[in-house]
């Protein structure tokens, strides 16, 4: 199995250079949570869906009904609101055997109940409809593809397009408690969907009805089905904490389907992810893949839709079963809680077999993020369009690297333990970024407010300057963030490796600090220093540690300086306590840590005058060697 897995690592690496296939199209969503556009939507909680549709893989047309069961949760309900594209005409809406009056405009439906339903009461409505689902340029909703010799009809709703084929309440916070699908199609064709196949009914006129059921809560956009001339393959996997194996079921095209060897890796993927995050949450039903002709892949609950296959995509979609399906982001702004974890899992899984390959994956992400995400935040601003919500670098790759940062900050025990705590507390529900922070703090006992503010709500990355020298058996080293961010915002421990002339290597963890000189005892002569060789910290460029002889000057011989005048107007003079034994830099920083000015002082100088006319009035930090003083500019 290990040999087979490593054969696919290269395909996983290749996949990192591609734009994530989820990120297609554009649509503006409501800034309110879960695209909520009707107060009536808050008044009821959906408990069950029974989907009865007739579908064929050679015809883009849907006909049937959906039985929606819900409970009134706020005030008495005298009308029922949901969404369905106006391209699919509604034949009737029935309640207790009675046809209801309804309005269907602008993809919204309001059905008028004969009498108000009281709080706590459960009720069911049947929505009968038919028609041709709309085909958008970004191919979302229900689609038909006649490519090759394996035509397929399939759904891919993402966050926004379930209403293009299904009567739905597109609100992330209201998960449907359970679902049944009864899909009629041509005899001999196969229907793939969620959970467990209850049975196949043979009907008249060369038709068959496939009956699927799932008893786990599901977000509306994860409901899916596909119809095609599938070849079905069955596997099993014994997951951690389980005494009996779970089925893995794959629906593949008869030609140009995924290789058997690649599908065989699915069980190992689920086992490894279960060790990280707790047992696969839908183990009482199944996991698997349904091949489609979509442009990408989608984490449909218990059965991912696959437009293409490689190890990276298999891991990504499997990881979504925990982060995205089991715990779903509460709003589109929190999408990183879905996509960041699924992306990080790609490197996390590969690292179990090849740490170098995993590091190369992360390096590729860093290169991409530095080039394309220098601005912008992981947390999606309210009102952003679909392409921003699922931006490749800001919603996938950067949060994956931020999670790697968090793992470095906390250590493996607290990091993975905290994630399991988060999942257990929000399982089968939703989570916001703040809920994630609070639950991680609850488990670890470590405040993460600054971390989340910097890496999720804030933009950019640190830009480190590292200088070092050796004084006897002591390493002197200075770590400074030149990014211009507020002092201390990106505070993270920084990893270095000291390489000695005799070949020995020693790992050292630098503590964050603003102009902080740190010292460490060492044994041997330093040849050089490697900065973050395991790529733990996301930064604006790969940092190089530069040897600075001034850091090794004996404390008695250190050249201190006096600033005058201070406050200054156009010029300021540094008067050194002794002539400089080495050339040195003078650096002026604003109070956010951004370098504003830099000049070099020649060897032997006892003073130096700095022209500060270009700097606006304010408070600055002036640094020379190991000494820093406050400079005030007034005009």
C-alpha positions in Angstrom: 0.0 0.0 0.0 2.8 2.4 0.8 4.3 2.0 -2.6 1.0 2.6 -4.3 0.5 5.8 -2.2 3.9 7.2 -3.1 3.2 6.7 -6.8 0.5 9.3 -6.4 2.4 11.8 -4.4 3.7 13.4 -7.6 0.2 13.8 -8.9 -0.7 15.5 -5.6 2.2 17.9 -6.0 1.2 18.7 -9.5 -2.3 19.5 -8.4 -1.1 22.3 -6.1 -0.2 24.5 -9.1 -3.7 24.5 -10.3 -6.5 26.9 -9.4 -8.9 25.0 -7.1 -11.8 23.9 -9.3 -14.4 25.1 -6.7 -13.5 28.7 -7.6 -15.6 29.3 -10.6 -18.2 31.9 -11.5 -19.4 35.0 -9.6 -22.5 35.8 -7.6 -23.1 38.4 -5.0 -24.5 37.1 -1.8 -26.5 38.8 0.9 -24.2 40.1 3.7 -26.5 38.5 6.3 -25.7 35.1 7.6 -26.4 32.2 5.2 -27.9 34.5 2.5 -31.0 34.8 4.6 -33.5 37.1 2.8 -36.8 36.3 4.6 -37.7 36.6 8.2 -40.0 33.7 7.7 -37.0 31.4 7.1 -36.0 31.9 10.8 -39.4 30.8 11.9 -39.1 27.1 11.0 -36.4 24.4 11.4 -36.2 21.7 8.6 -36.1 18.2 10.0 -36.5 16.0 6.9 -36.4 16.0 3.1 -37.9 13.3 1.0 -36.9 13.9 -2.7 -39.0 12.1 -5.3 -37.7 12.9 -8.8 -37.6 11.3 -12.3 -34.3 11.9 -14.0 -32.4 10.5 -17.0 -28.8 10.8 -18.0 -29.7 11.7 -21.6 -32.3 14.4 -20.9 -31.9 17.6 -18.9 -35.3 17.7 -17.3 -36.6 17.1 -13.8 -40.0 16.2 -12.7 -41.4 15.1 -9.3 -41.9 16.5 -5.8 -40.1 17.1 -2.6 -41.7 16.6 0.8 -40.3 19.1 3.3 -40.9 18.4 7.0 -40.2 21.2 9.5 -41.0 22.5 13.0 -42.2 26.0 13.9 -39.6 27.5 16.2 -40.3 31.2 16.8 -43.8 32.6 16.2 -46.9 31.0 14.7 -46.4 30.4 11.0 -49.0 31.5 8.5 -46.8 31.3 5.4 -43.9 29.1 4.2 -41.0 30.6 2.4 -38.3 28.8 0.4 -36.2 29.3 -2.8 -36.5 27.6 -6.2 -35.5 29.0 -9.5 -38.3 30.4 -11.5 -37.0 28.4 -14.4 -38.7 25.4 -12.7 -42.4 26.0 -12.6 -44.3 24.8 -9.6 -47.4 22.6 -10.4 -48.7 22.7 -6.8 -47.9 22.9 -3.2 -49.9 20.6 -0.9 -50.5 20.7 2.8 -52.7 18.2 4.6 -54.1 17.1 1.2 -55.0 20.7 0.3 -53.5 22.8 -2.5 -52.1 26.0 -1.2 -52.0 29.4 -2.9 -48.5 30.6 -3.5 -46.3 33.3 -5.2 -43.2 32.3 -7.2 -41.1 35.3 -8.2 -37.4 36.1 -8.4 -36.5 32.6 -7.3 -38.5 32.9 -4.1 -41.7 31.1 -3.2 -44.2 32.1 -0.5 -46.9 29.5 0.2 -49.9 30.7 2.2 -51.1 28.3 4.9 -54.9 28.0 5.6 -54.3 28.6 9.3 -51.3 29.5 11.4 -49.2 26.6 12.7 -48.2 27.0 16.4 -44.7 27.1 17.8 -43.4 23.6 18.4 -45.7 22.0 15.8 -44.3 19.8 13.1 -45.8 20.0 9.6 -45.1 18.8 6.0 -45.5 20.4 2.6 -45.2 18.7 -0.8 -43.8 20.8 -3.6 -44.5 19.5 -7.1 -42.5 20.9 -9.9 -40.9 20.2 -13.2 -38.8 21.7 -16.0 -35.4 22.3 -17.4 -32.9 23.4 -14.7 -31.0 26.5 -15.8 -27.5 26.1 -17.1 -25.2 28.9 -15.9 -21.8 29.7 -17.4 -20.2 28.5 -14.2 -22.1 25.1 -14.4 -23.8 25.0 -11.0 -27.0 23.3 -10.0 -28.2 20.3 -12.0 -26.2 19.5 -15.2 -26.2 17.1 -18.1 -23.1 16.1 -19.9 -23.0 13.8 -23.0 -19.2 13.8 -23.1 -17.7 10.5 -24.5 -19.7 7.3 -24.2 -20.8 7.9 -20.6 -23.5 10.6 -20.5 -24.2 11.7 -16.9 -26.7 13.9 -15.2 -25.4 15.3 -11.8 -25.8 18.0 -9.3 -23.2 20.4 -7.9 -24.8 23.1 -5.8 -21.8 24.7 -4.0 -23.0 27.4 -1.5 -25.4 29.2 -3.9 -27.1 27.0 -6.5 -29.1 24.3 -4.7 -32.2 26.4 -5.6 -31.4 25.7 -9.3 -32.8 22.2 -8.9 -34.3 21.8 -5.4 -36.8 23.6 -3.3 -34.5 24.8 -0.6 -33.9 27.1 2.4 -30.4 28.3 1.6 -29.4 29.0 5.2 -26.2 27.4 6.5 -27.4 27.4 10.1 -30.4 25.1 9.4 -29.1 21.7 8.7 -31.7 19.1 7.5 -31.8 16.4 10.2 -32.3 13.4 7.7 -32.9 12.8 4.1 -34.5 10.2 1.8 -34.0 10.2 -2.0 -36.3 8.2 -4.4 -34.9 8.7 -7.9 -36.6 7.1 -10.9 -34.5 6.5 -14.0 -34.0 4.1 -16.9 -33.6 0.5 -15.9 -29.9 -0.5 -16.0 -28.7 3.0 -15.2 -27.3 3.7 -11.7 -28.1 6.5 -9.2 -25.4 7.6 -6.8 -26.3 9.5 -3.6 -25.9 9.9 0.1 -25.8 7.4 2.9 -27.2 3.9 2.5 -28.9 2.3 -0.5 -32.2 0.9 0.9 -33.2 -0.8 -2.3 -33.9 -0.6 -6.1 -37.5 -1.0 -7.2 -38.2 -2.3 -10.7 -41.0 -0.3 -12.3 -43.0 -0.6 -15.5 -41.8 0.8 -18.9 -38.2 -0.2 -18.3 -37.8 2.1 -15.3 -36.3 1.6 -11.9 -36.4 3.6 -8.6 -33.3 4.0 -6.5 -33.9 4.6 -2.8 -31.2 6.2 -0.7 -31.4 7.3 2.9 -29.1 9.2 5.3 -29.8 9.9 9.0 -27.1 12.4 9.6 -27.8 16.2 9.6 -26.8 17.7 6.2 -26.3 21.3 5.0 -28.6 22.1 2.0 -25.7 22.6 -0.5 -24.2 19.1 0.2 -27.4 17.3 -1.1 -26.4 15.7 -4.3 -27.2 12.9 -6.8 -25.9 11.6 -10.1 -27.2 9.3 -12.8 -25.0 7.5 -15.3 -23.9 4.2 -16.8 -21.8 3.6 -13.7 -19.5 0.8 -12.8 -19.8 0.3 -9.0 -16.8 -0.9 -7.0 -17.0 -1.8 -3.3 -14.2 -1.7 -0.7 -14.1 -1.7 3.1 -12.0 0.0 5.7 -11.6 -0.6 9.5 -11.5 2.8 11.1 -9.9 3.7 14.4 -12.4 3.1 17.2 -14.6 0.9 15.1 -15.1 -2.9 15.5 -16.6 -3.5 12.1 -15.4 -2.3 8.7 -17.2 0.6 6.9 -18.1 0.3 3.2 -16.4 2.5 0.6 -18.4 2.7 -2.6 -17.2 4.2 -5.9 -19.4 5.0 -8.9 -17.1 5.4 -11.9 -17.5 5.7 -15.7 -16.9 2.5 -17.7 -14.3 4.4 -19.7 -11.7 6.9 -18.5 -12.5 6.2 -14.9 -10.0 6.4 -12.0 -7.5 3.6 -11.6 -8.2 0.8 -9.1 -4.9 1.6 -7.4 -5.9 5.2 -6.8 -9.3 4.3 -5.4 -7.6 1.8 -3.1 -5.9 4.7 -1.3 -9.2 6.0 0.0 -9.3 3.7 3.0 -5.8 4.7 4.1 -6.7 8.4 3.7 -9.8 7.9 6.0 -7.7 6.0 8.5 -5.0 8.7 8.7 -7.4 11.6 8.9 -9.4 9.7 11.7 -6.2 9.5 13.7 -5.7 13.3 13.4 -9.3 14.4 14.0 -11.3 11.5 15.4 -13.1 8.7 13.7 -14.8 9.6 10.3 -18.1 11.1 11.5 -20.4 9.2 9.0 -18.9 5.8 9.7 -22.4 4.3 10.4 -23.2 4.8 6.6 -20.4 5.0 4.1 -17.9 7.1 2.1 -17.2 7.0 -1.6 -16.9 8.9 -4.9 -19.2 9.5 -7.8 -17.5 10.4 -11.0 -19.0 13.4 -12.9 -18.2 15.6 -15.8 -18.0 18.7 -13.7 -14.9 21.0 -13.9 -13.8 20.2 -10.3 -14.8 18.2 -7.2 -17.3 18.7 -4.4 -17.5 17.3 -0.9 -21.0 15.9 -1.0 -21.7 14.3 2.3 -20.6 10.6 2.4 -20.2 10.6 -1.5 -17.9 13.2 -3.0 -18.5 14.3 -6.6 -15.3 14.0 -8.6 -14.6 15.7 -11.9 -11.1 14.5 -11.8 -9.0 12.3 -9.6 -5.5 12.5 -8.0 -4.3 11.8 -4.4 -4.5 15.5 -3.5 -8.2 15.8 -4.5 -9.1 12.5 -2.8 -7.5 13.7 0.4 -9.1 17.2 0.1 -12.6 16.0 -0.4 -12.3 13.3 2.3 -11.0 16.0 4.8 -14.1 18.0 4.1 -16.2 15.3 5.6 -14.9 16.6 9.0 -14.4 20.3 8.1 -17.3 21.4 5.9 -19.8 18.5 6.3 -19.6 17.5 10.0 -18.8 21.1 11.0 -20.0 23.6 8.4 -18.9 27.2 8.3 -21.7 29.4 9.8 -21.4 32.1 7.1 -19.5 32.5 3.8 -17.1 34.8 5.7 -16.0 31.8 7.7 -15.3 29.6 4.6 -11.7 29.1 5.6 -13.0 26.7 8.3 -14.0 24.5 5.4 -11.4 25.0 2.8 -8.3 25.8 4.8 -8.5 22.5 6.7 -9.2 20.5 3.6 -6.2 22.1 1.9 -3.9 21.6 4.8 -4.9 17.9 4.9 -3.3 17.4 1.5 0.2 18.1 3.0 -0.7 16.6 6.3 -1.5 13.2 4.8 1.5 13.2 2.4 3.8 14.0 5.4 3.0 10.6 6.9 5.0 9.0 4.0 7.3 11.7 2.6 8.1 14.8 4.7 10.1 16.3 1.8 7.2 16.0 -0.6 4.9 17.6 2.1 7.3 20.5 2.5 7.4 21.0 -1.2 3.6 21.2 -1.3 3.7 23.9 1.4 6.5 25.7 -0.4 4.3 25.9 -3.5 1.5 27.3 -1.5 3.8 29.9 0.0 5.1 31.0 -3.4 1.5 31.4 -4.7 0.3 33.2 -1.6 3.2 35.6 -1.6 2.5 36.5 -5.2 -1.2 36.8 -5.1 -2.4 37.4 -1.5 -0.1 40.1 -0.2 -3.3 42.0 0.6 -6.8 40.8 1.5 -7.9 38.8 4.5 -8.7 35.1 5.1 -11.9 36.2 6.6 -14.2 37.1 3.7 -15.7 40.6 3.8 -19.5 40.7 3.9 -21.0 41.2 0.5 -18.1 39.7 -1.4 -18.8 37.8 -4.6 -18.5 34.0 -5.2 -15.0 34.3 -6.7 -13.8 36.1 -3.6 -15.5 33.7 -1.2 -13.6 30.7 -2.8 -10.4 32.6 -3.7 -7.7 30.1 -4.3 -5.0 31.8 -2.2 -7.1 33.6 0.5 -9.6 30.9 1.2 -7.6 27.7 0.5 -3.8 28.1 0.6 -3.2 30.9 3.0 -5.4 29.5 5.8 -3.7 26.1 5.2 -0.4 27.8 6.0 -1.9 29.7 8.9 -3.0 26.4 10.4 0.6 25.2 10.0 1.6 28.3 11.9 -0.9 27.5 14.6 0.4 24.0 14.9 4.0 25.3 15.3 2.8 27.8 18.0 0.9 25.2 20.0 2.8 22.0 19.3 1.2 18.8 18.0 -0.5 17.7 21.2 -2.4 20.9 21.8 -3.0 21.5 18.1 -4.6 18.2 17.3 -6.3 17.9 20.7 -7.8 21.3 20.2 -9.1 20.4 16.8 -10.8 17.3 18.1 -12.3 19.3 20.9 -13.6 21.9 18.3 -15.1 19.1 16.2 -16.7 17.4 19.1 -18.3 20.6 20.3 -19.6 21.8 16.9 -20.2 18.4 15.3 -23.3 18.1 13.0 -23.7 21.9 13.4 -22.0 25.1 12.3 -19.1 27.2 13.5 -17.9 30.8 13.2 -14.3 32.0 13.4 -14.9 33.3 16.9 -16.3 29.9 18.0 -13.2 28.2 16.6 -11.0 30.6 18.6 -12.9 30.2 21.8 -13.0 26.4 21.6 -9.3 26.2 20.8 -8.5 28.5 23.7 -10.7 26.4 26.0 -8.7 23.3 25.2 -5.2 24.8 25.1 -5.4 27.4 27.8 -3.6 29.8 25.4 -5.0 33.1 24.2 -5.3 33.1 20.4 -6.9 36.6 20.0 -3.7 38.2 18.6 -3.1 35.2 16.4 -6.6 35.3 14.9 -6.5 39.1 14.5 -3.3 38.9 12.6 -3.7 35.9 10.4 -7.5 35.6 9.8 -8.9 39.1 10.2 -5.8 40.9 9.1 -3.9 40.9 5.8 -0.2 40.5 4.8 2.6 38.5 6.5 5.7 39.2 8.5 9.0 40.2 6.8 11.7 39.1 9.1 15.3 40.4 9.5 17.6 38.1 11.4 21.2 39.0 12.3 23.5 36.9 14.5 27.0 36.4 15.7 29.0 34.2 18.1 30.8 35.3 21.2 32.6 32.4 22.7 30.1 29.8 23.7 27.2 32.2 23.2 25.0 32.8 20.2 23.6 36.4 19.9 20.7 36.8 17.6 18.2 39.5 16.7 14.8 38.8 15.1 12.8 41.8 13.8 9.6 42.1 11.7 10.0 44.8 9.0 6.5 44.2 7.4 5.0 47.4 8.7 2.4 45.6 10.8 1.7 46.9 14.3 4.5 45.8 16.7 3.8 42.3 18.0 0.9 41.6 15.6 2.6 38.6 13.9 4.4 37.5 17.1 5.3 33.8 16.6 8.2 31.8 17.8 10.7 31.4 14.9 12.7 28.2 14.2 16.3 28.2 13.3 18.9 25.5 13.0 22.5 26.2 14.0 25.0 24.3 11.8 28.4 23.8 13.4 31.7 23.3 11.6 31.9 19.7 12.8 28.6 18.9 11.0 26.4 18.9 14.1 23.0 20.7 13.9 21.0 22.2 16.8 17.4 23.4 16.7 16.6 26.6 18.4 13.3 28.3 18.9 13.5 32.1 18.8 10.9 34.0 20.8 9.2 36.9 19.1 10.1 40.5 20.1 10.4 44.0 18.8 14.2 44.7 18.5 14.9 42.0 21.0 18.4 40.6 21.2 18.4 37.0 22.3 21.3 34.9 23.6 21.7 31.1 23.6 24.5 28.9 25.0 26.2 26.8 22.3 29.0 24.2 22.1 31.2 24.6 19.1 32.0 27.0 16.2 29.0 28.1 14.1 29.4 27.6 10.4 26.0 29.1 9.4 22.4 29.4 10.5 19.4 27.9 8.6 16.1 29.8 9.0 12.9 27.9 9.3 14.2 24.9 7.3 11.0 23.0 7.9 8.8 25.8 6.6 6.7 26.4 9.7 6.1 30.1 9.5 4.4 32.0 6.7 6.4 35.1 5.8 6.7 37.5 2.9 10.0 36.0 1.7 12.4 33.3 2.7 14.5 34.8 5.5 18.3 34.7 5.4 20.3 35.0 8.7 23.1 37.5 8.2 26.2 37.6 10.4 26.6 41.0 12.1 30.0 41.4 13.8 28.6 44.3 16.0 26.4 41.7 17.8 29.6 40.2 19.2 31.2 43.3 20.6 32.0 42.9 24.3 29.5 44.6 26.6 32.3 47.0 27.8 33.2 47.9 24.2 29.7 48.4 22.9 29.3 51.8 21.2 26.3 53.6 22.8 25.1 56.8 21.3 23.3 60.0 22.2 20.7 61.6 19.9 20.5 65.4 19.6 18.5 67.4 19.1 15.6 65.3 20.2 12.9 66.3 19.4 14.4 67.1 16.0 13.2 69.0 12.9 15.2 68.3 9.8 18.4 66.6 11.0 19.5 64.5 14.0 23.0 63.7 15.1 24.2 60.4 16.7 27.2 61.0 19.0 28.8 57.7 19.8 30.5 56.9 23.1 33.6 55.7 21.2 34.7 55.4 17.6 33.0 52.6 15.7 35.2 49.5 15.4 33.0 48.2 12.5 30.9 49.7 9.9 27.3 49.7 11.1 23.8 50.6 9.9 21.5 53.3 11.3 17.8 52.3 10.8 14.8 54.4 11.6 11.4 52.7 12.1 7.9 54.0 12.6 5.9 52.7 15.5 4.3 50.0 13.4 7.8 48.5 12.8 8.2 49.6 9.2 11.7 50.8 8.3 11.6 54.4 7.0 15.3 55.2 6.6 18.7 53.4 6.5 22.2 54.8 6.3 25.7 53.2 6.9 28.3 54.7 9.4 31.9 54.2 8.3 34.5 52.6 10.5 36.2 55.0 13.0 33.4 57.6 13.1 32.5 59.2 16.4 29.3 60.9 15.1 26.9 60.8 12.2 24.3 63.3 11.1 21.1 61.9 9.6 18.8 63.9 7.3 15.2 63.3 8.4 13.5 66.0 6.3 11.5 63.3 4.3 10.0 61.8 7.4 6.6 63.2 8.6 6.3 64.4 12.2 5.8 61.7 14.7 7.5 59.2 17.0 10.1 56.8 15.6 12.6 54.2 16.8 16.2 54.8 15.8 18.4 51.7 15.9 22.2 51.4 15.6 23.8 48.0 16.4 22.2 46.6 19.6 21.0 50.0 20.8 17.5 51.6 20.1 16.3 55.0 21.1 13.1 56.9 20.6 13.2 59.8 18.2 10.6 62.5 18.1 10.2 64.7 14.9 8.3 68.0 15.3 7.7 70.8 12.8 
